[in-house]
Amino acid sequence: MSLKMQADINLLQAHYAELEQRLDEMEAQIEMVNRGIHTLVGGGDLNKLRLVREDKMPTPRSKGKKGKQ
């Protein structure tokens, strides 16, 4: 087997491993979404699921008591 063929095989194996990892991550995310939907519909324990709303942007704050004198 030539070096180019071995390099191609190694590249394909690495690509396959990356796709397998992505597929595993997607399956875990789909399972989490399905569990959340099932709980929200009423088929599960509501104490185990909490919906949290987070803002990624910081809230602007005033620099002090400007205007109040």
NORKA-V168505 format. One record per residue. RES is the residue in three letters. SS is DSSP state (2 for helix, 1 for strand, 0 for the rest). PHI is phi in whole degrees, -180 to 180 (none if undefined). OMEGA is omega as a letter, one per 30 degrees, with the letter a starting at -180 (999 if undefined). Layout:
RES/SS/PHI/OMEGA  RES/SS/PHI/OMEGA
This chain:
MET/0/none/a  SER/0/-77/a  LEU/2/-66/l  LYS/2/-66/l  MET/2/-64/l  GLN/2/-65/l  ALA/2/-65/l  ASP/2/-64/l  ILE/2/-64/l  ASN/2/-62/l  LEU/2/-65/l  LEU/2/-65/l  GLN/2/-65/l  ALA/2/-65/l  HIS/2/-64/l  TYR/2/-63/l  ALA/2/-64/l  GLU/2/-65/l  LEU/2/-65/l  GLU/2/-65/l  GLN/2/-65/l  ARG/2/-62/l  LEU/2/-64/l  ASP/2/-63/l  GLU/2/-64/l  MET/2/-65/l  GLU/2/-63/l  ALA/2/-66/l  GLN/2/-67/l  ILE/2/-65/l  GLU/2/-62/l  MET/2/-65/l  VAL/2/-65/l  ASN/2/-63/l  ARG/2/-64/l  GLY/2/-64/l  ILE/2/-64/l  HIS/2/-61/l  THR/2/-68/a  LEU/2/-66/l  VAL/2/-72/l  GLY/2/119/a  GLY/2/-97/a  GLY/0/-138/a  ASP/0/-85/a  LEU/0/-71/a  ASN/0/-74/a  LYS/0/-84/a  LEU/0/-117/l  ARG/0/-125/l  LEU/0/-94/a  VAL/0/-120/l  ARG/0/-104/a  GLU/0/-121/l  ASP/0/-98/l  LYS/0/-87/a  MET/0/-92/l  PRO/0/-72/l  THR/0/-80/l  PRO/0/-69/a  ARG/0/-122/l  SER/0/-72/a  LYS/0/-84/a  GLY/0/156/a  LYS/0/-95/l  LYS/0/-72/l  GLY/0/95/l  LYS/0/-100/l  GLN/0/-133/999
